[in-house]
Amino acid sequence: MTLDPAFLLEQILSEKAVRIAFQPIVDLSDGSVFGHEALARGKGALEMPGALFPCARALGKTWELEKTCLENALAAMGKGNSPLQPGRLFLNASPRVFADPRFPEVLAREIGRIPGISRDQIVVELTEQEGLEDESLLKFQARHLSGHGFSVALDDFGAGNSGLRILMECCPAFLKLDRGIIRGIDRSALRMQLVKSLVAFADAVGTTLIGEGVETWEEVESLAQLGVRYAQGFLLGRPSFERTEPDPAMRKKLASLCGPWRKEHGMELGILLRDLREPCETFSSEGRTCEELDRTFRKNPEIDHLVLVENGRVSGLVTRQHFYFITGGPVGYSLYQKRPAHSVAKKNPLKVQEGISVTTLADLAMKRKPEDLYDPVVVTDTEDRVLGTVTMRKLIMRSKELETERALDCNPLTGLPGNRAIERWISSALAQPSFTLIYADLDHFKEYNDRYGFLRGDDLIRFTAGLFRDFLPKIGPEACLGHVGGDDFVFISPGRVREEALAALCEAFDQGKERFFDPEDLERGAYHALNRAGELQAIPLVTLSLAVIVESNLPENPHPGVLSSESAALKKAVKKQNGQTRKSGFLVDRRLCPVGGIIFQPPSGFSACFWQRNPQVEIPLN
């Protein structure tokens, strides 16, 4: 027999029969669990949220239902088998409930019942299930909650009509991108550009983005390339009533895909955290009290901070200044001396693995709350074991040095890294099991400068650099882009580069270059200029040549100079091809026989050719 929905809802509320499932929010940089979203489950016909919450709204029971969900979620968080400590708990709240003056009271009361849980672990996730006439109430409540240590997130951003208004009113700490934006992002230039803009916006206002509804590895890779660090979805973890540890296979897969967190906009800055971290004192907080913390600080006046550990893993951070501020100083701490040590610790210190770049860490550190800005950063291994800490003073000083080094090396016309960075990338690539090097330059660029002048030539170079930047995520998740000088550029990417991406880059160049030529030159497909011999002749329109070298065609342990000679020879062949087709193109170097032959595979529509290093002659395959 099917129960009447109204009767079933009353039964659920009276029995508090709302079960809580937890879905992990994953840090794409290392596969660790950043937090969990609490998802309500009723029973019978009202088990799923899509039926439960609309029924409550229709019957005027939204407050009662969401209050029950909040209470049950926090109760589950406090259980011994909780999957949430020391991570964050994301609690859903509709705008009307969020703005209700009773909401912060209930939240604070329920938090107070759970020992060892701090307010900075709680994120109130504002949904768009219903509108609110006076959105200024949202602004007031968001400020009130933030002032008391809670965080606010905006759920399903991009799905409703009021997202931007609520964003402006609430200034949330977290912005969760709707699955409609994430779905198929790897195949949609429009979605990628939208998320790229949101990443820039989030960086500017200090908001953290979370991608929702992730279901494919291609979506994960695209998010990582664009700079979105956190995500949730069935691919990364389904809702569960029990605690689940991150899948080692998933973490390994993420590590291979999400290399951009070790780089800044695809540019390796040459120094990692292992070069900055220092040994630190750890303090096992299991069964320890604040009195023992005080004794440790008194005995060791040189210690500025202690990293708290439980079962060998990081559980919190206590700085000397914060400890004596909370406890009232060395004289007034008597009220705290018998309390557990973890009660005065910061439960969510910034933790990173040592593979992250200095500039990426500096960016993460500066997004912390004002009261945490000068705390040291805890450096861990993949098992969350402490390796050391990095002080903000050392981090800021090294970041400044790196910015100066980068500015000196960057090409002044394009702002891209120059030869020093490219040399580092090549040395690093040669140590990898698989990599691709792409040498890019423009055909007939000297003649273009002679015909149109250096100013328009500089504009063409800047256009080319901008196009390369836009295509960098498609070249590879850890791809680097440098400007050798003039019209010469270099891409270096671990693994193989998809030939579809190279063909698309060539096509985009041929389309975009048209605005750099006079209409009559475009119509005839050539312009008159002096050739390298000083003779006036018809010169084809500028095309793009991509010479693609892979590691399998190099001798074992090659000198970096070998790459230059290989790419120079291949570049000559691709230029000859482009001269015949009058289109931009690429050739991929693949050795298929032991005598030194190479197959150059051109994009679709071009005829492949077999090229022998010595003598340098082309023999058609067909």
N, C-alpha and C positions, 0 to 999 in steps of 0.2 A: 504494500500500500504506500502510495506517495503522499508524504506529509505536506500540508499547506505551507507555502514558503514563510508566511508570517508566523505561523506556529513554530516552524523549525527554527527561525531566527530567534524567537523568544527563548526557545529551549537552549540554543547555543549560548545566548547571553547569560541566562540564569545559571547554567552549568559551567560557564567560562570555558566552553568546549572549543576553543580555538587553538589548534596546534601550530607550532612555529617551525617552518623549514628555513634553513640557512643556505644561501647561495654565495659562494666565494667571489670576492673581487680580487683579481690577480694582478700583481706587479709584473708587467711584461719584461722588465729588465732582468729578472732572475727567477720568475715563476713562483715567488713566495706569495702567501695570502696577505693582502693588505687589510682586508676587512670582510665582513659578511653583511648581506642584506637580509633582514628578517621578513619572511613571506608568510602571510596568514593562510591557513587551511581550515575550513569549517567542516561540515559533514553532510552526507547525503547529497541532495540536489544543490546544496549551497557550499560544497566543498571548495570549489575553486574561486579565486578572487573576482573573476568576471561575473559570477552570479551572486556572491556573498555581499559585496559592497554596493552594487546597484539596488539590491533588495533592501539593505539598511537605509539607503538614501530615500527610497520610495516610502518607507515606513517611518521616516524621521528618527532613525536610530543610529545615525552616523557616529555621534559622539560616544554612545555606549559601546559600539563595536570597536572603534579605534582605540578607546581607552582599554578595553579588554585585550586587544592585540598588543598594545604597548606593555601592559602589565605582564602578559605571558611571555613576551619576547625578552624582557629584562629578567624575568624569573629563570628562563632557560639559559640566559647568559651567565647567571650565577651558579649554575650547576657544575659539579666537579668534572663532568665530561664535556664542558663547554668548548666549542671550537673557536671561541672569539678572543681569548686572552692571549697576548696583550693587544690584539688588533682592534679595529673599529667596528661598531655595530651601527648599521644604517636602518633607521626606523621610519616607515612611511607615515605621512600625515597629510590629509587633504587640507586645502587652504582654509576652509572654514574651521576645522578643528585646530589647525596650527595657530589661527588668530584668536582662538578662545582663551580668555584669561586663566581658565582652569588648567590649560595644558602644561605650562611650565611648572605649576605646583605638583601635578601628578608625576611629571617626569622627575623632578627633584626628589619627591618622596620615595619613588620606586628605586631610584639610584641609591638612596641612602640605606636601603635594605640589603644591598649587595656589597659585602666586604671586598676590599681590594680593587674595586672598579672606580675609575676616575671619570669625570665629566668629559674630558677631552677625547674619550673613546666613543662618545655618543654623537652620531650624526643624524639630524632630523631631516628626512628626505621629503621635500615638498612635492606632492603630486599635482596633476592638473585635472583631477576627476570632476571638479566643479569650480565655477567661478566665484569671485568675491567682489561685491560691489565696491567696498572701500578697501582698496589695496594698500592704503597707507597703514592699515592694521598689520599687514604682513611685514612692512618695514619696521614698525615698532617692535613686533614680536621677535623678528630676526635679530635686531640689535640687543634686545633683552636677553635672548638665549646666548648669543655670542659673548655678551658681557659676563655671563655666568659660566663660561667655559665650554659650552656646547658648540657644535658646528652645524651649519645648514647646507643642504644639498638641494639642487633643483633637478627633479626627475624628468625623464622623457623630453629633454630640451629639443625643440624642433618639431614636436608632434602636434602641439596645440596652437591656438591663436594668441594666447596671452603670455607665452614664454618670455619674450623680450621685456614686457612690462614688469613681470615678476622678477626677472633678472635684475632690472634696474632698481627695483624697490628693495630687494633682499640682499644683494651682493653676496651670493652664496660662496662658501669655501670650496664646494665641489659642484661641477656641472656635468650631469650625466647625459650623454648624447643618445638620442632616441635610436632604436634599432632600425628605423626607416632610413636614417642617414648612414648607418654602418653597413646595412645589408648590400652586398655587391660593390663596396667602395673600391675594391681593386679593379673593377671593370668600368668605373664611372669617373671621368675626369672632373665632372661637375661636383660630385660628392667629395672628391679629394681636395679640390680647391676650397670648398666650403669648410672642411675640417681644418685645412691649413690656415685659413683665416681665423677660425675659432681658437686654434692653438696660439696664434699671435695675440689674439684678444685676451685669452686666459693668462698668458705670460705678462701682459701689460697690467692687468688688474689683480693679479695674485690668486687666480682661481685654478683649481686642479680639474682637468678633464678626465672623465671615465667613459669608455665606450661600452654601450649596452648591446645585448643580443648578438654577441660574436659567435659565429657558427662555423667558420672556415679558417684554415691557416692563412689563406690569402688575405682575408680581412685583418687578421692579427698582424701580418707583415706590413700591410698598408698603414695601419694605425701606428705601428712602431716607427715606420719611415717618416711619418708626419709629425712625430713627437708626442703622441698620446701614450702615457706611461701605464695607465691602469685600464682594465677591461673586465667585463663579466659576460657570461653566456654559456650555453650548453657545451660548447667545445672545451671551455676551461673548467667547468664544474657545474653539475646539476644541483638543484635544491635538494637538501638532505636533512633528515631529522637527527642524524648522528654526526659526530665529528669525523672529518675526512682529512687526511694529510695530503699535501700536494703530490701529484703523481710524478715520480722521478723521470719517467719518459717524457711527460709534458714539459717539465722544467728543462730537460736537455733540448727538446725541440725549440722552446722559447729562446734559449741561449743562442741557438744557431740562427734564429730568424731576427732577433731583436738587438743586433749589434749597434744600431744607431745611438743607444744610451751610453756607449763608450766613446761616442764622437759628438761633436757639436756641429750640427748642420752638415754632416758628412765630411768634416775636416778634422783629422787627427791632430791633436795639439802636442803630442810627443811626450807627455808625462802623465803617469797614472797615480792613483792614490797610494800605491805601495811605496812610492818615493817620498811621500809626505807623512804617512802615519807614524806615530810614536807609540812605544809600549804604554799601557795604562794599568791602573790598579782595578782589579775586579773584587766584588764583594758578594759572597753567596748569601742571598737574603732569606733563604729557607729557615724559618724559626728564629731569625735574628731581629733585634729591636733597634729603635732609634738611639738608645743608650750606647749600643755597640758602634753604631755609625759615628756618634759624637766622639767616642773614644779613639776610633781610627783617625778621624780628622785631627784630633788633638795631638796624637802621637806622631803624626806625619804632616807637619805644617806646609811641606812642599806640595802635597797632594791637592789639586784643585777640584778633582771630580772622581767619582767612583762609578763604575759600570756594574749594575746589579745583575746577577745571573741566577737562574734556577734550572736545575737539571742540565747544566752546561750551556744554556742558551740565554741570550740577552732578555732581561725582563724589565729593565728600567735604567734610568740615569739619575744620579744625585750629584749636584754641584755643591761645593762648599757654601757659596753665597746663597743658593736657593734653600739649602737645608737650614741654615741659621735664620734666614728670613721667615721661613714657615714656622720654625719652632720657637722663635722669639729671641734668638741669640744664645750664646754660651751660658748665660745666666738664666734665661727664662724658659729653657726647653724642658723643664721638669714635668710639665703636663704631657709631654710627648715621649718621655724616655722609655716607657714600657710598651709603646705602640709598635706594631710591626714595621720593620725598616721600609718595606715596599709602600707603606701608606704615605710617605713623603717623597717618593720617587716620581719622576716624570715617566709615565708608562709607555709613551710612544716617542722615544728619542729618534732623531733621524739616523737610520742605519743604511749603509751602502756596502756593496762589495767592492774590493779594491780594483776591479777592472774598469771602473767608471772614470771618465776624464775629469780633470780638475774644473774646467769651466762648467760642465754639466752639474757637478756637485755644488759649485758656487751658486748656480741658478736655483737648485733645490733648496739649499740652505737659506737663501734670501726670501723664499716663499713661506718660511715658518712664521708662527705667531710672533709678535714683537717681543714677548717675554722669553722666547726661546732662541732668538736670533744669534746670541753669542754663546750658546751651548756648544760644546765639542760635538763632532760627528763620530758615531761609532762605526768602525770598519769591521766587517765580519766575513767569514768564508761562506760557502754554499750551505753549510749545516747550521748557520747562525751562531757559530762560535766566534768569540771576540779575538780579533787580530791586533787591535789597537784603536787609537782615536786620532782625529785631526782637529787641531784647534782652529778657530775662525781666524785668528791672527795669521797663522801660517798659510791658511787657505787663501786669504785675501792677498797676501804678499805675493804668493806664487801666481795667482790669477792675474795680477797686475803685470808681473814679469812676462807671462805668456802672451798677454794682449799686446805688449810692446814688441815682443819677438814676432808675433804674427803680423803686426802693422808694418814692420820693417820688411817682411818677406812678401807681403801681398803686392800683386800687380796694381799699380795706381789707376789704370784704365778700367779694370773689371772688378777690383777688390778681391780677386781669387788668390789663394795661396800660390806661391811661386816655387822656384827650383829647390829651395832647401826642404820645403815640405814634401815635394814630389820625390826627392831622394829618400826621405824617411819612409814614405809609403812603399817605394819600390823595394827597399831593404826588408821591410816588414812583409811584403807580399811574397818575396822569395823564400821566406821561412814557412809559408803556408802550403798545405798539400794541394790546394787548387786556387787559381786566381786568373783574372782576365785583365789585360792592359789594352786600352784603346787610345791610339794616337790619332788625334783629330786636327785637321787643318783645312784651310780654304784654298781651292784651286783658282788660280788667276787673280789672287788678291793684289799682288803688286800692280798689275795692269789696271785693276779697279781704282787703286789709289791714284795712278797717273791720270786716269780719265775723269774721275769725280772729285779728287782732292782728299787730303788727309782727314779733314773734319768728317766728311761722310764715311771715310774708311773707318774712323774711330767709332762712328755710330753703328756700322755693320759689325764690328768686333764686339761692341757692347750688346747688341741684339743676340749675337751668337752665344756669348757668355750667359745671358739671361735664359736663352732657350736650353742650354746645357743644364743650368741650375734646375729648371722646371722638370727636366727629364731625369735628373739624378736619382730620384726614388725608383724609377722604372729600370734604371741600369742595374741597381742592386741595393739591398738593405744596408750594406756597409760601404757603398761606393764613395770614393773620394774624387774630387774634381780640382785640377790645378791648371794654371795658365803659365806656360813656358815663356811666352813672350810673342809679340806680333800676332799672327793668326794661328799659332800652335797651342793646342790644349791637350791635356792628358786625363783620362779616366782610369782609375784602378779599382777593381772590385774583387772581393773574395768569391770563389766559385765561378759559375758560368753565367754569362749575360745572355738573356733571351734575344734571339735574332729578330723577333717581332718588334722588340723595343728599338733596336738599331734601325730597322726599316722605317718605323714610325718617326724616329728622330730625323732621318734623312728627308722624309716627306714633309715634315713640319718646317724644316729649313727651307726647302724649295718653295713652299707656300709663303713663308714669312719674308723671304728675301725680296719679293717683288716690289715692295715699297721703296727699296733702295736704288731702283733703276728708273730712268726716264721712260715714259710710255713708248716712244719710238724704239728704244733699245729692247724693251720687253717684247714688242711686237715682232721684231726681226730675230730675237733670241741671241743677240750678240751686240757688241759695241766696238767702236774703233779706238785703238790705243796702241802705244808703242810696245812691242814685245821686248823680251830680254836682250835681243840683238839690236834694239833701237830702231826697228822697222815698224811702220804703221800697218796694222792688219786688223781683221775682224777677230775679236776675242769672245769666246763663249761666256755666257753669264756665270757668275761665281757659283761653284758647287762645293759641297762638303764631302771630304774624304775621311773615312774611318778605317784605320788599319788595326785589326783586332788580333792580339797575340794571346795564346793560352799557354799555361805552363808545360803542357804535355809535349810541346814542340821545342823545348829548350833542353840543353844538356844538363846533367845532374849538377847541382850546386853551381849555377851559372853566376858569373860576375854581373853586376847591374848594367854594365856597358853592353852586354849581349842583348839586352832588351832594346836598347837604342838602335843597334845595328839591324836586328830583326825587323823592328817597326819601320825603319827607313827603307829597307828593301820592299817590304809589303806595301808601304805608302806609294812607292813608285808604280806598283802594279795597279792599285786601286785608282790612282789618278789617270792612268791610261784607260781604264774601264770607263771612268766618268767622262773622259773626253769623247768616247765613242757614243755613250748614251745621252750626253748633255743633261744628266741628272745626278744628284748626290747619291752616293752609294758607299758600301762597306765590303770588305773582304775579311773572312775569318780564316786564320791560319790553322790547318789541321794536318798533322803528319800522319799519313796512312801507310807508309812503307819504310823499311829500314835503310833505304839508299838515300834518304834525304828529300824525298818529294813532299810537296805540300799541296793540299787542296784548298783553294780559296773559294769559299761559298758565298756568292753574292746574294742580295735580296731577291725576292720573288720577281720574275720578269726578266732577270739577267741570265746570260748563259754562263755556267760554271766553266772554269778553266784549270788546267793542271800546270803548275809552274815549278821549274827545277831551279834550285839555287845557283848551280853552276853547270852549264852556262845559263844566263837569265833569258830564257826563251819561253814563250807560251805555246802550248800544244792543246788545241781544243779536244775536250773529252769525247765529243761525238764526231 
